[in-house]
């Protein structure tokens, strides 16, 4: 059976080939009645648009590339979920690349995305300067990472998040604070969480310490060793601010295994507000990153740049403290 053509669809729908093309490319005004007729005709004829041919006409496909360091990390899986959702709303699909923080792998993925003529690339990986491998006319968005190049930057207010977490622990009556941070050498926006923690502790005059994790611990999401070290060095710590929720959840596990009452003896605050926060006992107090808004802003930035619209080069989105059972205010 011969494959249906654009002409076949136009004849069945009783419209011109140009109208069918405009429906497929979502260009110009088309009434809902006409759009419905075209889609019905396509369905009856089992017509499949040639995506490659369309991308050659438009100079880009209806796909957006997404590069994350690991889809297993709760923050990146949630971010990817929302990116796909917003792309789909705008009639785009995502090509997901799981880079495992390997520069060579990211370069290969970028080559693949370019050869697929993606409309733009969203990079949430942690490897530095990867945007240099992307041509300057390709819309590129960086989420929660440094960009020394021309990419559009979207991040949350990490410094405010660090301040909110630290002030909350102090308001809960904590007298000896600890922050377990990410690896500073990457120069990521998340470093500002530790900067704010230290600033507030010094301002208030509260004894504090900062422990730094490695990239390996971040990717394997295994913080057991550093948590043991923390409690060996600071057995009397009564307030911990962890730089992500996975780490905070593992601190709660350690406390359960070692008979440490949370929030009676120790209070814990995480960062991100992924679904995991509702699954711990007690549920986790955390700093909420607006992950859904970050995803929406990233997709809109790429489509805006494609449409030759003015797009903000840097967007910092607000965070908020979500108080749950792992902390308790002094007055309670």
C-alpha angles and dihedrals in degrees: 000000000000117000116252119251135210087258091056090053092048092050093049093046092044093234136109124274087244091058091051089049091051091051091051093047094040091233129148127354116316121172117239089240092056092043090052091049092052093048091047091051091048090052094049092048093041087233116181116195114232101243094191093053091047092050091052090052094047094037089236138052127240089257131103120202119228121193117192128170094230131354089205093071109095094227094053095042090053091045091050091049091057094041090056090047094052094042090052091051088057093047093256131122128211129235104207120210120190103201103178086213093287111143094204091050090050091050089052091049092049090052089050092049091049092050089051088054094232117193090236145329128249112201121196096157122118101228112115126245096001090139089073088079092061122083114248094240091060112094107240128183126194118205118200095340140100119262122193090177137061099291124127110251124217121176141142124254094272094173093054089047091055090048094048092049094048096045089048092055089049090049087052089060099256112162102183117041135195132188122198105202138185124257110295097202092079092064092222125168088247089070087078089071089068092042091055092045092055093044094052093045091052092046093052095037097237118153110247145167134198123214118194123214127208130244088247091060090048093053097042091041087220113136100156095112097050091044090055089049091049094055092043091055098036108028091159096053110133102180129043128184109194119197093228138022096244090059091046091050090053090051088055089051091051090050092051092049092048100042096250110152115230118228094003098065102010133025123206133198123185134190132236104033097233120169090268089077091073093049100059127089109259097023112249127259106217148159109261117226111202091237094165092051090047090054092047092048091050094052093043090050092055094046091044092052090048089051091052091245125146109266127188110248092208128033123179112190124203124255131204138199115250108199118208136151101302091076133042127195117237094246094056 
